[in-house]
Every structure is written in structure tokens, then in C-alpha cells.
Amino acid sequence: MSRLLDLLEEERRKLNQLGEASLKQAIPLWENPEVQEQSRRVDELVAQVSEMKARYSRVVRLCEVHNA
């Protein structure tokens, strides 16, 4: 999971850099295909992290119930 979080942070940094460059060039973020593509990558990674956290929570609850 740590690797996935590191990748998410790296992709977020890239998104922020692209966004800043786009705004400096007076290009709206929604009109910049590079920003939109990077945003989709970040969204996908966020979904993966959320799914992994949900799975982990279910496993922890099952272990707690089993050990109770």
C-alpha cells in the first residue's frame, strides 16, 4: 500500500505542476487535455487507495469478531 500512496503523491505533484503551468499560460484547466488526463490518473489512484482501505477495514473487523 505504501508504494501505491507514493505513486499517488507523485501523480498529484505532476497534476499540480501541469495545473500551475496551464494557469500561467491562461489556459483554463478544463480545456487542457494534459491536465484532464493527469486528473483521471489521480482519480483512478484515489479509487484504488479507497478500495484497499475498505478491504483492510473489513479484514480488521473480521479478525476482531473472530478473536472476540
The 8 nearest C-alpha neighbors of each residue, nearest first, counted from 0:
[[1, 3, 2, 4, 48, 51, 5, 52],
 [0, 2, 4, 3, 5, 6, 7, 48],
 [3, 1, 5, 0, 4, 6, 7, 8],
 [2, 4, 6, 0, 1, 5, 7, 48],
 [5, 3, 7, 1, 6, 2, 8, 0],
 [6, 4, 2, 8, 7, 3, 1, 9],
 [5, 7, 3, 9, 4, 8, 10, 2],
 [8, 6, 4, 10, 5, 9, 44, 11],
 [7, 9, 11, 5, 6, 10, 12, 4],
 [10, 8, 6, 12, 11, 7, 5, 13],
 [9, 11, 13, 7, 12, 8, 41, 6],
 [12, 10, 14, 8, 13, 9, 7, 15],
 [13, 11, 15, 9, 10, 14, 16, 8],
 [14, 12, 10, 16, 11, 15, 17, 9],
 [13, 15, 11, 17, 12, 16, 37, 18],
 [14, 16, 18, 12, 13, 17, 19, 11],
 [17, 15, 13, 19, 18, 14, 20, 12],
 [18, 16, 14, 20, 15, 19, 34, 21],
 [19, 17, 15, 21, 16, 20, 14, 22],
 [18, 20, 22, 16, 21, 17, 15, 23],
 [21, 19, 23, 17, 18, 22, 16, 24],
 [22, 20, 18, 26, 24, 19, 23, 17],
 [21, 23, 25, 19, 24, 20, 26, 18],
 [24, 22, 20, 25, 21, 19, 26, 18],
 [23, 25, 21, 22, 26, 20, 19, 27],
 [26, 24, 22, 23, 27, 21, 20, 28],
 [27, 25, 21, 24, 22, 28, 31, 30],
 [28, 26, 30, 29, 25, 22, 31, 21],
 [27, 29, 31, 30, 26, 34, 18, 21],
 [28, 30, 27, 31, 35, 32, 34, 26],
 [31, 29, 27, 28, 32, 26, 35, 34],
 [30, 32, 28, 34, 33, 29, 35, 27],
 [33, 31, 35, 34, 36, 30, 29, 28],
 [34, 32, 36, 35, 31, 37, 17, 38],
 [35, 33, 37, 31, 32, 36, 17, 38],
 [34, 36, 32, 38, 33, 37, 39, 31],
 [37, 35, 39, 33, 38, 34, 32, 40],
 [38, 36, 40, 34, 39, 35, 14, 33],
 [37, 39, 35, 41, 36, 40, 34, 42],
 [38, 40, 42, 36, 37, 41, 43, 35],
 [41, 39, 37, 43, 38, 42, 44, 36],
 [40, 42, 38, 44, 39, 43, 10, 45],
 [43, 41, 39, 45, 40, 44, 38, 46],
 [44, 42, 46, 40, 41, 45, 39, 47],
 [43, 45, 47, 41, 46, 42, 7, 48],
 [46, 44, 42, 48, 47, 43, 41, 49],
 [45, 47, 49, 43, 44, 48, 50, 42],
 [48, 46, 44, 50, 45, 49, 51, 43],
 [49, 47, 51, 45, 50, 46, 52, 44],
 [50, 48, 46, 52, 47, 51, 45, 53],
 [49, 51, 47, 53, 48, 52, 46, 54],
 [50, 52, 54, 48, 53, 49, 55, 47],
 [53, 51, 55, 49, 54, 50, 56, 48],
 [52, 54, 56, 50, 55, 51, 49, 57],
 [55, 53, 51, 57, 56, 52, 50, 58],
 [54, 56, 52, 58, 53, 57, 51, 59],
 [57, 55, 53, 59, 54, 58, 52, 60],
 [58, 56, 60, 54, 55, 59, 61, 53],
 [59, 57, 61, 55, 56, 60, 62, 54],
 [58, 60, 56, 62, 61, 57, 63, 55],
 [61, 59, 63, 57, 62, 58, 64, 56],
 [62, 60, 58, 64, 63, 59, 65, 57],
 [61, 63, 65, 59, 60, 64, 66, 58],
 [64, 62, 60, 66, 61, 65, 67, 59],
 [65, 63, 61, 67, 62, 66, 60, 59],
 [64, 66, 62, 63, 67, 61, 60, 59],
 [67, 65, 63, 64, 62, 61, 60, 59],
 [66, 64, 65, 63, 62, 61, 60, 59]]
